[in-house]
Amino acid sequence: MTADALLVVAYIGAITAFISATIAITQNDIKKVLAYSTIQQLGYMIMGLGSALLGGVLSPRHPCMFKAGLFLGSGSIIHAMHNALHHENDHATDAQDLRTWRDQEGHAVTFWTFVGVHACHLRRSPDIRVPDKDEILAGTLAFGG
């Protein structure tokens, strides 16, 4: 690809990442927050590809597993919230609304699952070097300037 085409791809990725992050911080539904966060990650990957970083192709490996763990954990919390609301005969409150979430006892399994997923996300595989968001941004700045 030419440098101009790569620049257009990088801009599209940057715009996608910015817009989806902006939308994510305005959401109250946990699944929407996670979905827009996933779109933001895709925008970073596209920006990395547009910056001619090979890691942009390899970047989905870890975030996909991390997002899967987050979606599963949030589903567990949503299920527990739904059961707690049902037990209180509160059928009007949305169990996915972050504003209504409160402390729930008995989520030790979900907590330790989140800890395990996060630990796996931090422990990158030594066989492949996957750039993180900071490296993609630095590569984009180096490519553009």
Secondary structure as the mmCIF struct_conf table of DSSP 4:
data_model
#
loop_
_struct_conf.conf_type_id
_struct_conf.id
_struct_conf.beg_label_comp_id
_struct_conf.beg_label_asym_id
_struct_conf.beg_label_seq_id
_struct_conf.end_label_comp_id
_struct_conf.end_label_asym_id
_struct_conf.end_label_seq_id
HELX_RH_AL_P HELX_RH_AL_P1 ALA A 3 ALA A 24
TURN_TY1_P TURN_TY1_P1 ILE A 25 THR A 26
STRN STRN1 ASP A 29 ASP A 29
HELX_RH_AL_P HELX_RH_AL_P2 ILE A 30 GLY A 50
TURN_TY1_P TURN_TY1_P2 SER A 51 ALA A 52
TURN_TY1_P TURN_TY1_P3 LEU A 54 LEU A 54
HELX_RH_AL_P HELX_RH_AL_P3 GLY A 55 LEU A 58
TURN_TY1_P TURN_TY1_P4 SER A 59 PRO A 60
HELX_RH_AL_P HELX_RH_AL_P4 ARG A 61 HIS A 87
TURN_TY1_P TURN_TY1_P5 GLU A 88 ASN A 89
BEND BEND1 ALA A 92 THR A 93
TURN_TY1_P TURN_TY1_P6 ALA A 95 GLN A 96
STRN STRN2 ASP A 97 ASP A 97
HELX_RH_3T_P HELX_RH_3T_P1 LEU A 98 THR A 100
BEND BEND2 GLU A 105 GLY A 106
HELX_RH_AL_P HELX_RH_AL_P5 ALA A 108 LEU A 122
BEND BEND3 ARG A 123 ARG A 123
TURN_TY1_P TURN_TY1_P7 PRO A 126 ASP A 127
BEND BEND4 ILE A 128 ILE A 128
HELX_RH_AL_P HELX_RH_AL_P6 LYS A 133 GLY A 144
#
